[in-house]
Amino acid sequence: MAIDTSPSLTTAPPPAADRMTTRAKMILLVLCAAQFIIALDFSILNVALPVLGDDLGMGQADLQWAVTACALPAGGFLLLFGRIADRYGRRRLFLTGLALFTAASVLAAFAWNPAVFLLGRAFQGLGSAVIVPTGMSLLTTTFAEGPQREKALGISGTLLSLGYTIGMVLGGVMTDSLGWRSTMGLLGVAGIGILAVAPGLLTESRHPRRPRVDIPGAVTVTGGLLALIYALSTAAQRGFGGIDVIAALIAGIALLVAFVAVESRAAEPLVSLPMLRRRTVAWGNLGGLATFSLMSAVIFLLTLYLQEVLELSPFRTGLVFGVQGVFAALAGMTAPKVIARLGARNTLVTGLVIQAVFTATLLGLGLGQAGAWLALAGVTLACIGHLWAIVAYGVTATSGLADTEQGLATGLVTSSQQVGLTLGIPLLSALSSARIASLRDGGASFASSTLGGIRLGLGADAVAVAVVAILVAVGLRRRHASS
């Protein structure tokens, strides 16, 4: 896997005391700020897409590429850049990725045609694929396992989730007041601010043995993820019947199967298959993948509901998610206390159950304006469980391991986050879009058919989270009983 936190790294271990030093707090602030703007980037354009399309001359069918152009490289190159950072230096790669992301944001903000805008979005995604694994690695080499790391992971996970939510709020407010270009400009300004302070705080770290890059593994996993993300994103707009979608799905699955075969024989694999046999690692990451992917899909579907069905403005839509963001922050702050009382495994299962239950309440959404209040209440309460699950899965999947194994474990945590954010929306969107098209063919109105598709997506989402909660509960209970 791409990240290692063995004791022989050049980064000095933090103090054993639970209290962070001022320098450690500043490092955490910088690393979390970088993760935050990456999450912000995934959602800040959502409510601005109609305005953006009119300005750049992009048709409705082409607007998906404003999201897909960033998601493809962000998910596809994650593991590869993590391993390159192991070999050539994580601080160096982190700063390079941040500089690339910042420059790409400026390019997207000043784009004069669709091609330039999509190029900027693609380079934003590429920068994200560098920042996410290197940022997580730098975090875990700064904070030792125990209360400090639990706190750092909790803050990081909370801000990652909040970034997605707050992006919806800022996207609505800024699009209404300053135009869609301001959303990309904000990311550029934030990147410049982080670049101004990061070099003086971060110290270099790399794997002591300078591992070789697993080229066959990198090619198969990158190609597989790219193909799969492309297929799901395209299917969300055109359905699964297109030749390109079918071909991409087959290619993606075949390449990922090949990746597993390659990793089982590689001397220095990108992903340690024996590590995935550890119950805490496997079940913890499954919970993380589910909570990230399926909560981001809920927010996306509710954005469609509020704007397309209830016809709320981007600003009012943003306010709904602003309330959710406040409660999400509070949930993130209480998560360590909940874990201290219930334990990380029980907190993970509890968080997933809460997320599933309150997502299911959103099936009561209707065509009337009262639906906005149900959306606000349901997504807010679901997000409390979501934040508890985020913190708990990070702790679960990285606890009880030797220092030499921490890099592999935290690398899987990072992958679960990023792949989850990438895959959830296109998967549920494809399901909803198919249902919407079917209802329209049957003569339903625009609003009622859109609502029907959104309900199907939300129902599938709730069922999937509930199933994962049961699987995680059973899997971790077996592990606990055998330990």
Secondary structure as GFF3:
##gff-version 3
##sequence-region A 1 483
A	DSSP	alpha_helix	22	43	.	.	.	ID=ss1
A	DSSP	three_ten_helix	46	48	.	.	.	ID=ss2
A	DSSP	alpha_helix	49	56	.	.	.	ID=ss3
A	DSSP	three_ten_helix	60	62	.	.	.	ID=ss4
A	DSSP	alpha_helix	64	76	.	.	.	ID=ss5
A	DSSP	alpha_helix	78	88	.	.	.	ID=ss6
A	DSSP	alpha_helix	90	109	.	.	.	ID=ss7
A	DSSP	alpha_helix	114	142	.	.	.	ID=ss8
A	DSSP	alpha_helix	147	177	.	.	.	ID=ss9
A	DSSP	alpha_helix	181	201	.	.	.	ID=ss10
A	DSSP	alpha_helix	215	238	.	.	.	ID=ss11
A	DSSP	alpha_helix	243	265	.	.	.	ID=ss12
A	DSSP	alpha_helix	273	276	.	.	.	ID=ss13
A	DSSP	alpha_helix	279	304	.	.	.	ID=ss14
A	DSSP	pi_helix	305	309	.	.	.	ID=ss15
A	DSSP	alpha_helix	314	342	.	.	.	ID=ss16
A	DSSP	alpha_helix	344	360	.	.	.	ID=ss17
A	DSSP	three_ten_helix	361	364	.	.	.	ID=ss18
A	DSSP	alpha_helix	371	398	.	.	.	ID=ss19
A	DSSP	alpha_helix	403	441	.	.	.	ID=ss20
A	DSSP	alpha_helix	446	482	.	.	.	ID=ss21
###
